[in-house]
Amino acid sequence: VQLQASGGGLVQAGASLRLSCAASGRTFSSYHMGWFRQAPGKEREFVARISWSGGNTYYAESVKGRFTISRDNAKNTVYLQMNSLKPEDTAVYYCAAANTFGNNWYRLAQSDYAYWGQGTLVTVSS
């Protein structure tokens, strides 16, 4: 599966952005999807994930209550709605796909995501 992330940009603190990740192929529903981010000089970190059906979601503590992950399997797209953005949310955001086969959604690690998008830059000014 190929992933194309979009929706990043420059916003002020407190603003909102919605990231999208469009997937190619006809098996999008065979993948759990995740969002990760990498800030300058830091390692890539987990942000949120959603199960293949959309029935389960999980968030990093740093974004819980502000970010919402969702997916539309009919459109082969996963979204990340980001509200109340903070300067520390500044990073390149990546979407990623993990095959449902052989992966326990409750124990997904970054290394379980086999496919990655190219990233979209989110910059939050103070």
N, C-alpha and C positions, 0 to 999 in steps of 0.2 A: 504494500500500500504506500502511496506517496501522499505526503502531507504538505499543505500550503497554509501557513499562518499569516494573518493580516489583522489590521485594526489598531496597531500601535500608533503612538504619536506623543506630542509634547502637551502636557496639561498642567494646570496649577493644582496645588494640594487641595484636596476636598472634592475634586472633580471625579467624573466617571468615564470609563472607557469600556467598550466591549470588544474583546478579541474573538476572532473566528479562526477556525482551522478546517479547511476543506480537504477531504480525503478522496483519492481516486479509487476506482475499483468498485466491485459490487458486494464486497464482503465486510463493509464497515461495521456491521453489527456483530462481527466475529471478534472485535477488538474492544478491550477496555481502553479508555483514553485518559491521558493525563496532561497537565500543564506543569511546566517547570520554568525556572528563571535563573538567570546568571547575571549578577551585578558585576561591575568592573572590579577586577582584582579578587573576586570571590569565586568559590566553587558553585556549580549549578546545584540548585536546590528544588525540592518538591514544593508545588503550590497546591494542586488539587487533582483529584482523579474521579472518574465516573465509570460505573460498570457498563457492560455492553448494552444493557437494556435501559440504562438511565435510572434504574431503581435504587442504586446505591451511590453515594458520594462521600468523599473524605477530603478534609482540608488541613493544610498546615495551620498551626495555631496563630501564626502571624497574620493570616488573612481571614480566619474564621469570622463570620459575621459581616464581612465587607465584600468578599468575592463569592460568586456563585457560578458553578460549572453546570453546563447542561449540554444536551446533544439532541440532534434531530437526525435519526437514522434514515429517514426518507430523503434528506438532503445531504447525507454523508458529511455532516458538519458537527463539530463540537465548539462550544462557546465558553468564554470566560467573561462574565460580567464583573467589572471591578468598580466598586463604589468607594467613596471616602478615601481616595488615593492619597498616599503619603510619599514624601521624598524617598523614603527607604524602599518604596516599591519600584524605584527606578532600576530597570534591568532589561536584558533581552529575554523575551518570553518564548518558550518553545512548547509546541504540542508534540505528543508522542503517543504511540499505539503499542499496546501489549496484547498479544494473541490470547484469547480466552483459553485455548487448549494448553494445558500444562502449567497454567498460572493461576494461583489462588489470589483472587481479587483482594482479600483481606491482608495478604502478605506481599503485595507487589513491591518490588524494589526497583530503583532506577535502572538497574541492569536488565530487568525483565522487559523493558520497552525496546522492541527491536527496530522500530521505525520512528524517525524524528523529522519534524519540519525544520525549515531554515531559520526560524526565529523572527520575531518582530520586536522592535525597540519601543519600550515605554519609558518616557522621561517625565518625572513629576517634579515640578519646580516649587520651591517654598515661597 
